[in-house]
Amino acid sequence: MCVISLLQSPFCYWIRRELHNMKPRWCKEHESWTLYLFAPDNPVRVWCQAVITHKLFDHVVLVFIFLNCITIALERPDIQPHSSERVFLSVSNYIFTVIFLAEMAIKVVALGFCFGNQSYLKSSWNILDGILVFVSLVDILVSLAYTGTNRILGILRVLRLLRTLRPLRYIVYLFVPKV
């Protein structure tokens, strides 16, 4: 059975209806708000929508993705912990994580996180981006909290390689014809 047909089953419809009926009145009245904080005409939300719909937004993000891929390609296991190369790669990791976190935050404020027709989590590419931002944040927190050598750091460094999947969105966009 297909996942889509399962989600459209009468049981799932009943669950969604019951959950909707259990929402407090305030939440029902503010469904068009993103994160229940930003009204449709809120200046911050309007600015975020203008940013993500600007024609240069995706191109600027793509430049940062490719720069990030270059720094990931520079990673080697034999880099000394306090060398200038390690410092450069660590600082660039922090910078790219902040940039991609800002991109995610702008999209969430503009579109909403999980509720709404075009919310952030409705796009599989945004889900991938969100997971990668989360992995990057966990990697940074663990590396700052634990300075010794540990297997978890090695696993997180391998998970950071998943960030090289980000350009796939643009490759698919450029080379796959729209249906």
C-alpha positions in Angstrom: 0.0 0.0 0.0 1.3 3.4 -0.9 2.1 5.9 1.8 -0.1 8.6 0.1 -3.1 6.3 0.0 -2.5 5.5 3.6 -2.5 9.2 4.5 -5.7 9.7 2.6 -7.5 6.8 4.4 -10.6 7.4 6.4 -8.8 6.7 9.6 -6.2 9.4 9.0 -8.9 11.8 8.0 -10.7 11.0 11.2 -7.5 11.6 13.3 -6.9 14.9 11.6 -10.4 16.1 12.2 -10.3 15.0 15.8 -7.0 16.8 16.4 -8.3 19.9 14.7 -11.4 19.9 17.0 -9.1 19.6 20.0 -7.2 22.8 19.2 -7.9 25.7 21.4 -10.0 28.5 19.9 -7.0 30.9 19.9 -5.0 28.4 17.8 -7.8 28.0 15.3 -8.1 31.8 15.0 -4.4 32.1 14.3 -3.9 29.2 11.8 -2.7 31.6 9.1 0.1 32.9 11.4 3.5 31.3 11.2 4.7 29.7 14.4 1.5 31.3 15.9 3.7 34.5 16.3 3.8 36.2 12.9 0.5 37.4 11.4 0.3 37.4 7.6 0.8 41.2 7.5 3.6 41.2 10.1 6.6 43.3 8.8 9.1 40.6 9.8 7.1 37.9 8.0 6.6 40.1 4.9 10.3 40.8 4.8 11.1 37.1 5.1 8.7 36.3 2.2 10.3 39.0 0.1 13.7 37.6 0.8 12.9 34.0 -0.1 11.0 34.9 -3.2 13.8 37.2 -4.5 15.4 35.8 -7.6 18.9 36.0 -6.1 18.1 34.2 -2.8 18.6 30.7 -4.3 21.7 31.7 -6.1 23.3 33.2 -3.0 22.4 30.0 -1.0 23.9 27.9 -3.8 27.2 29.9 -3.6 27.4 29.2 0.1 26.6 25.5 -0.5 29.4 25.2 -3.0 31.8 27.0 -0.7 30.8 24.7 2.1 31.4 21.7 -0.2 35.0 23.0 -0.8 35.7 23.2 3.0 34.2 19.7 3.5 36.6 18.4 0.7 39.5 20.0 2.6 38.8 17.8 5.7 41.3 15.1 6.4 41.7 12.9 9.5 45.4 13.7 9.9 45.0 17.4 10.4 46.6 18.4 13.8 44.0 19.6 16.3 45.5 23.1 16.9 46.9 23.8 13.4 45.8 26.8 11.4 44.1 24.5 8.9 42.0 22.9 11.7 41.1 26.4 13.1 40.1 27.6 9.6 37.9 24.5 9.0 36.3 24.8 12.4 35.6 28.5 12.0 34.2 28.0 8.5 32.0 25.2 9.9 30.6 27.6 12.5 30.1 30.3 9.8 28.3 28.0 7.4 26.1 26.5 10.1 25.0 30.0 11.1 24.3 30.9 7.5 22.3 27.8 6.9 20.5 28.2 10.2 19.6 31.8 9.2 18.3 30.5 5.8 16.1 27.9 7.6 14.8 30.5 10.1 13.9 33.0 7.3 12.0 30.2 5.5 10.3 29.1 8.6 9.1 32.6 9.5 8.0 33.2 5.9 6.3 29.9 5.3 5.5 28.4 8.7 7.2 25.3 10.1 4.8 22.4 9.8 1.3 23.9 9.4 -0.1 25.5 6.3 -0.1 24.6 2.6 3.5 25.7 1.8 5.1 25.2 5.2 8.8 24.5 5.6 8.3 20.8 6.2 6.0 20.3 3.1 9.2 20.3 0.9 11.4 17.2 1.0 14.4 19.4 0.2 13.7 21.6 3.2 13.4 18.5 5.4 16.8 17.5 4.2 18.2 21.0 4.8 16.6 21.0 8.3 18.2 17.7 9.2 21.6 18.9 8.0 21.3 22.1 10.0 20.3 20.0 13.1 23.3 17.6 12.5 25.6 20.6 12.1 24.4 22.1 15.4 24.7 18.8 17.3 28.2 18.4 15.8 29.2 21.9 17.0 27.7 21.4 20.5 29.3 18.0 21.0 32.7 19.3 19.7 32.6 22.3 22.0 31.5 20.2 25.0 33.9 17.4 24.6 37.5 18.2 23.6 39.0 14.6 23.8 39.0 12.0 21.1 35.7 10.2 21.0 33.9 7.9 18.6 30.8 10.1 18.6 32.8 12.9 17.1 34.0 10.7 14.3 30.4 9.6 13.6 29.2 13.2 13.6 32.0 14.2 11.2 30.8 11.5 8.9 27.3 12.8 9.2 28.6 16.2 8.2 29.4 14.7 4.8 25.6 14.6 4.2 25.9 18.4 3.7 27.3 17.6 0.3 23.8 16.5 -0.6 22.5 20.1 -0.6 23.6 20.8 -4.2 21.4 18.0 -5.4 18.4 20.3 -5.2 19.8 22.6 -7.7 21.2 19.9 -9.9 17.7 18.3 -10.1 16.2 21.8 -10.7 18.6 22.5 -13.6 18.6 19.2 -15.4 15.2 17.5 -14.7 12.4 18.9 -16.9 9.3 20.1 -15.0 6.2 18.1 -15.4 
